[in-house]
């Protein structure tokens, strides 16, 4: 058997993931806000891209056959900004001795002061702006600790207690563990902690909820033996065991109701109000509205990409042509790469918008009953159902529906909300799991105090309505809705 070099030709197929394709797939699964941040970065890196100032809304499309957004190509010429005065017309004998510079980049204050306030409010004061900012919980407690303690060791224990607080304002670790970690006696740490319990807000540094509420009650001179007994049995209060609480506290139903109402006026999480992190509003990626009757059949819907979260990009082709004329070889290569990248990005954003509208349109078409009549008409839906209809892969539909929401006449919903599993019913019909869950909630909400429905009774009612469901499934849905069992609901709804 002889070994010799030789050449063979073979045909094979392989999928090559280019960087552009990987980036397009990544953009598809990002929300509009994340894509907007990516666009801002590209605007800084690519001189041939610019934002369209007069943003026009992406044309609304019918859900069955979405129309692609218009091609965004710009050929506007580049012109000077006109911000600098003409050197020939500027006088040379200007007296600048009585002028004041509000701040430039050299003093390190223009980026915060001059740019933020000089253009909009000439009376902007940086010192006042610093004073307006509210201290966080740590800073607020450190200021009180410096006034309450003079000993360095007490200040060190106070700093350790402040560092051990959770967001609610209670100690994340028991005092015994903190004392062992700091190497101090437990009695010494408890003396410092007891003094810090009276810090503002009252109830901070408590070990548990009962102690937090007890400190607040003691401040108002309301911590009597009956209230202390109630705090020692908060677990019974959670179970709504009113009869047991009346026996333990030695009060009647009216006094117990007043005590519970007083507890509700207290703050169980005194440290939470110092969290300065604002809540982010849910900004929809797709907008939905009814189609005018005069333009189509009644009941159709119009879909569009939210223009407020998705800026339009324009390619500065005129600017590219002027720079390329008479440029060096390196400059031409750089401009060609930037033009190719800008063209790819514009096409990728257009393809992304079309894909989102196609998938959203099919979802709206399938769930038309939900938008007309409510959650009781939500239909079972899977990713495969949408993928087959729009001729896309299931993974693509999954990326489209991830991290995206749609504004509908019934509110803002995530696109994933409309995908629910199916439950078998009579005559071969199927019911959405979300619809059945809502039906379980409505049955429990409408039960009378003297006739509490058990899980078996709810399952029997649903089976009479044509829904094939087991008792354990009802219990699972009830637990997911955080609804207690029939025994606890009976105690809660029992008249006093």
QUIMOFEN-V888504 format. One record per backbone hydrogen bond with DSSP energy under -0.5 kcal/mol. NH is the residue of the N-H (numbers start at 1). CO is the residue of the C=O. Records with the same first field share a line. If there is no record, write none. Layout:
NH = CO + CO
This chain:
4 = 2
16 = 14
17 = 15
18 = 16
22 = 18
23 = 19
24 = 20
25 = 21
26 = 22
27 = 23
28 = 24
29 = 25
30 = 26 + 27
35 = 31
36 = 32
37 = 33
38 = 34
39 = 35
40 = 36
41 = 37
42 = 38
43 = 39
44 = 40
45 = 41
46 = 42
47 = 45
49 = 46
50 = 314
52 = 312
53 = 51
55 = 53
58 = 305
61 = 303
62 = 65
63 = 301
73 = 71
74 = 315
90 = 86
96 = 94
99 = 96
102 = 100
107 = 104
108 = 105
109 = 104
110 = 104
113 = 109
114 = 109
115 = 110
117 = 113
118 = 113 + 114
119 = 114
121 = 117
124 = 121
129 = 125
130 = 126
131 = 127
132 = 128
133 = 129 + 130
140 = 136
141 = 137
142 = 138
143 = 139
144 = 140
145 = 141
146 = 142
147 = 143
148 = 144
149 = 145
155 = 151
156 = 152
157 = 153
158 = 154
159 = 155
160 = 156
161 = 157
162 = 158
163 = 159
164 = 160
165 = 162
166 = 170
169 = 166
171 = 206
172 = 164
178 = 174
179 = 175
180 = 176
181 = 177
182 = 178
183 = 179
184 = 179
189 = 185
190 = 186
191 = 187
192 = 188
193 = 189
194 = 190
195 = 191
196 = 192
197 = 193
198 = 195
199 = 196
203 = 197
204 = 201
205 = 169
206 = 169 + 203
212 = 208
213 = 209
214 = 210
215 = 211
216 = 212
217 = 213
218 = 214
219 = 215
220 = 216
221 = 218
222 = 217
224 = 222
228 = 224
229 = 225
230 = 226
231 = 227
232 = 228
233 = 230
234 = 231
236 = 233
237 = 233
238 = 234
239 = 235
240 = 237
241 = 236
242 = 240
245 = 241
246 = 242
247 = 243
248 = 244
249 = 245
250 = 246
251 = 246
256 = 252
257 = 253
258 = 254
259 = 255
260 = 256
261 = 257
262 = 258
263 = 259
264 = 260
265 = 261
266 = 263
268 = 266
271 = 168
272 = 168 + 269
274 = 271
275 = 272
276 = 274
278 = 276
281 = 279
283 = 281
284 = 282
285 = 405
286 = 405
287 = 304
288 = 407
289 = 302
291 = 300
295 = 292
296 = 292
300 = 297
302 = 289
303 = 61
304 = 287
306 = 285
309 = 306
310 = 306
314 = 50
316 = 48 + 314
317 = 74 + 315
320 = 316
321 = 317
322 = 318
323 = 319
324 = 320
325 = 321
327 = 324
332 = 328
333 = 329
334 = 330
335 = 331
336 = 332
337 = 333
338 = 334
339 = 335
340 = 336
341 = 337
342 = 338
343 = 339
344 = 340
345 = 341
346 = 342
347 = 343
348 = 344
349 = 345
350 = 346
351 = 347
352 = 348
353 = 349
354 = 350
355 = 351
356 = 352
357 = 353
358 = 354
359 = 355
360 = 356
361 = 357
362 = 358
363 = 359
364 = 360
365 = 361
366 = 362
367 = 363
368 = 365
370 = 367
371 = 367
372 = 368
373 = 369
374 = 369 + 370
377 = 374
378 = 375
381 = 420
386 = 382
387 = 383
388 = 384
389 = 385
390 = 386
391 = 387
392 = 387
397 = 393
398 = 394
399 = 395
400 = 396
401 = 397
402 = 398 + 399
404 = 401
406 = 413
407 = 286
408 = 406 + 411
411 = 408
413 = 406 + 411
415 = 404
417 = 414
418 = 415
419 = 416
420 = 418
423 = 431
425 = 429
426 = 466
428 = 425
429 = 426
431 = 423
432 = 378
433 = 421
436 = 432
437 = 433
438 = 434
439 = 435
440 = 436
441 = 437
442 = 438
443 = 439
444 = 440
445 = 441
446 = 442
447 = 444
448 = 451
451 = 448
458 = 454
459 = 455
460 = 456
461 = 457
462 = 458
463 = 459
464 = 460
465 = 461
466 = 463
467 = 462
468 = 424 + 466
469 = 467
474 = 470
475 = 471
476 = 472
477 = 473
478 = 474
479 = 475
480 = 476
481 = 477
482 = 479
483 = 478
489 = 485
490 = 486
491 = 487
492 = 488
493 = 489
494 = 490
